[in-house]
Amino acid sequence: MSLLQGERRVNLNIPPYRLSQPVTEPIPHVTVARFVQLAGLSPGNYALAINVRDALAGRTQSAHASFTVVN
């Protein structure tokens, strides 16, 4: 998980999450909830980028969510 402001990575100190038991029904999926501290961020546009790697299948999927911090 990475927080980006433009092209610059913002340090969040979020540890990696390792899933040991996959959920395969009704379709393979991963559900993860994490609290992200936004206090102290300067106003502007940000994106939270998520990368998930399936070590067994050797595949990686990515997603991101954009948001704006206003003050």
FITI-473043 format. One line per 3 residues: number of its first residue (from 1); for each residue x, y, z of N, C-alpha, C. Coordinates in Angstrom, 1 decimal, padded with zeros to 4 digits. Example, Ala and Ser with C-alpha at 12.3 -4.5 7.8 and 13.67 -1.06 7.14 Angstrom:
BEGIN
1	013.2,-005.7,007.8,012.3,-004.5,007.8,013.2,-003.3,007.8 ~ 012.8,-002.2,007.1,013.7,-001.1,007.1,012.9,000.0,007.9
This chain:
BEGIN
1	000.8,-001.2,000.0,000.0,000.0,000.0,000.9,001.2,000.0 ~ 000.6,002.2,-000.9,001.4,003.4,-001.0,000.5,004.6,-001.1 ~ 000.9,005.7,-000.5,000.1,007.0,-000.6,001.0,007.9,-001.5
4	000.4,008.4,-002.5,001.1,009.3,-003.5,000.5,010.6,-003.5 ~ 001.3,011.6,-003.6,000.9,013.0,-003.8,001.6,013.4,-005.1 ~ 000.8,013.4,-006.2,001.4,013.5,-007.5,002.3,012.3,-007.8
7	003.5,012.5,-008.1,004.5,011.4,-008.4,005.3,011.1,-007.1 ~ 005.1,011.9,-006.1,005.9,011.7,-004.8,005.2,010.8,-003.9 ~ 006.0,009.8,-003.3,005.4,008.8,-002.4,005.5,009.5,-001.0
10	004.4,009.4,-000.3,004.3,009.9,001.1,004.4,008.7,002.1 ~ 005.3,008.8,003.1,005.5,007.7,004.0,004.3,007.5,004.9 ~ 003.7,006.3,004.9,002.6,006.0,005.8,003.0,005.0,006.9
13	004.1,004.3,006.7,004.5,003.3,007.7,003.4,002.2,007.9 ~ 002.8,001.8,006.7,001.8,000.7,006.8,002.5,-000.6,006.5 ~ 002.5,-001.5,007.5,003.2,-002.8,007.2,002.5,-003.6,006.2
16	003.2,-004.5,005.5,002.6,-005.4,004.5,001.6,-006.4,005.2 ~ 000.6,-006.8,004.5,-000.4,-007.7,005.0,-000.2,-009.1,004.2 ~ -000.1,-010.2,005.0,000.1,-011.5,004.3,-001.2,-012.3,004.6
19	-001.8,-012.8,003.6,-002.9,-013.7,003.7,-002.5,-015.1,003.6 ~ -002.8,-015.9,004.6,-002.4,-017.3,004.6,-003.5,-018.3,004.2 ~ -004.8,-017.8,004.3,-005.9,-018.7,003.9,-006.7,-017.9,002.8
22	-006.6,-018.3,001.5,-007.4,-017.6,000.5,-008.9,-017.9,000.6 ~ -009.7,-016.9,000.2,-011.1,-017.1,000.1,-011.5,-017.3,-001.3 ~ -012.0,-018.4,-001.6,-012.3,-018.8,-003.0,-013.7,-018.8,-003.5
25	-014.7,-018.6,-002.5,-016.1,-018.7,-002.9,-016.7,-017.3,-002.6 ~ -017.6,-016.8,-003.4,-018.0,-017.3,-004.7,-017.0,-017.2,-005.8 ~ -016.1,-016.2,-005.6,-014.9,-016.0,-006.5,-013.7,-015.7,-005.7
28	-012.5,-016.0,-006.1,-011.3,-015.6,-005.3,-011.3,-014.1,-005.0 ~ -011.1,-013.8,-003.8,-011.0,-012.4,-003.4,-010.3,-012.2,-002.1 ~ -009.9,-010.9,-001.8,-009.2,-010.5,-000.6,-009.9,-009.3,-000.1
31	-010.2,-009.3,001.2,-010.8,-008.2,001.9,-009.8,-007.8,003.0 ~ -009.4,-006.5,002.9,-008.5,-006.0,003.9,-009.0,-004.6,004.4 ~ -009.0,-004.3,005.6,-009.3,-003.0,006.2,-008.2,-002.5,006.9
34	-007.8,-001.3,006.6,-006.7,-000.6,007.3,-007.1,000.9,007.6 ~ -006.7,001.4,008.7,-006.9,002.8,009.0,-005.7,003.5,008.5 ~ -005.9,004.6,007.8,-004.9,005.4,007.2,-005.0,006.8,007.8
37	-003.9,007.2,008.6,-003.9,008.5,009.3,-003.7,009.6,008.2 ~ -004.6,010.5,008.1,-004.5,011.6,007.1,-004.2,012.9,007.8 ~ -004.3,013.0,009.1,-004.0,014.2,009.8,-002.6,014.6,009.6
40	-002.3,015.9,009.3,-001.0,016.4,009.1,-000.6,016.4,007.6 ~ -001.4,015.8,006.7,-001.1,015.9,005.3,-001.5,017.3,004.8 ~ -000.6,017.9,003.9,-000.9,019.2,003.4,-002.1,019.1,002.4
43	-002.8,020.1,002.2,-003.9,020.1,001.2,-003.4,019.7,-000.2 ~ -004.2,019.0,-000.9,-003.8,018.6,-002.3,-004.5,017.3,-002.7 ~ -004.1,016.9,-003.9,-004.6,015.7,-004.5,-003.7,014.5,-004.1
46	-004.3,013.4,-003.7,-003.6,012.2,-003.3,-004.2,011.0,-004.0 ~ -003.4,009.9,-004.0,-003.9,008.6,-004.5,-003.4,007.5,-003.5 ~ -004.2,006.6,-003.1,-003.8,005.4,-002.4,-003.7,004.3,-003.3
49	-002.5,003.7,-003.5,-002.3,002.7,-004.4,-002.1,001.3,-003.7 ~ -002.8,000.3,-004.2,-002.7,-001.0,-003.5,-002.2,-002.0,-004.6 ~ -001.2,-002.8,-004.1,-000.6,-003.9,-005.0,-000.8,-005.2,-004.2
52	-001.4,-006.1,-004.9,-001.6,-007.5,-004.3,-000.9,-008.5,-005.2 ~ -000.1,-009.3,-004.5,000.7,-010.3,-005.3,000.3,-011.7,-004.8 ~ -000.1,-012.5,-005.8,-000.4,-013.9,-005.6,000.9,-014.7,-005.8
55	001.5,-015.1,-004.7,002.8,-015.8,-004.7,002.7,-017.2,-005.4 ~ 001.5,-017.8,-005.2,001.4,-019.2,-005.8,001.2,-019.1,-007.3 ~ 000.4,-018.2,-007.7,000.1,-018.0,-009.2,001.1,-017.2,-009.9
58	001.9,-016.4,-009.1,002.9,-015.5,-009.7,002.3,-014.3,-010.4 ~ 001.1,-013.9,-009.9,000.4,-012.7,-010.6,000.3,-011.6,-009.6 ~ 000.2,-010.3,-010.1,000.1,-009.1,-009.3,-001.1,-008.3,-009.9
61	-001.9,-007.8,-009.0,-003.0,-006.9,-009.4,-002.8,-005.6,-008.6 ~ -003.2,-004.5,-009.3,-003.1,-003.2,-008.6,-004.4,-002.4,-008.8 ~ -004.6,-001.5,-007.8,-005.8,-000.6,-007.8,-005.4,000.6,-007.1
64	-006.2,001.7,-007.4,-005.9,002.9,-006.7,-007.2,003.7,-006.5 ~ -007.2,004.6,-005.5,-008.3,005.5,-005.2,-007.8,006.9,-005.0 ~ -008.3,007.8,-005.7,-007.9,009.2,-005.6,-008.8,009.9,-004.6
67	-008.2,010.9,-003.9,-009.0,011.8,-003.0,-008.2,013.1,-002.9 ~ -008.9,014.1,-002.3,-008.4,015.4,-002.1,-008.4,015.8,-000.7 ~ -007.4,016.3,-000.1,-007.3,016.8,001.3,-007.5,018.3,001.2
70	-008.5,018.8,001.9,-008.8,020.3,001.9,-008.6,020.7,003.3 ~ -008.3,022.0,003.5,-008.0,022.5,004.8,-008.7,023.9,004.9
